[in-house]
């Protein structure tokens, strides 16, 4: 089950964290939560949908815990190397770099919806994973597209 949805879970964790090492830690928390809550899985949805729902809960808990913590930046060698690798990778993929820059204009829930849609999940699966109605998912994705277009146009003007 984890191999089936590992890619989307990693992307969700990395999108929701500001530092590379935090994304890895967040992914480990999601995997632990999946392992711990597997006995409660009732099979009412697909395992992938259930795993994404659990991931959203873990990510939400992460943000609630971190909200009141002071923000520090560690400048050790590992981080500097990972930043260099990220920048090099982003330079190789300009569209991905632009997308991540535009996604900073979105709220957390909007980034989650966009990440699921970019993983080519059906609207029905996104609806099941997020607990939103199908029409609400369609409407929010349309609004996200409008926000991204507006943000892209602002960046081109500047």
Secondary structure, 3 states (H helix, E strand, C coil): CHHHHHHHHHHHHHHHCCCHHHHHHHHHHHHHHHHHHHHHCCCCCCHHHHHHHHHHHHHHHHHHHHCCCCCCCCCCHHHHHHHHHHHHHHHHCHHHHHHHHHHCCCCHHHHHHHHHHHCCCCHHHHHHHHCCCHHHHHHHHHHHHHHHHHHHHHHHHC
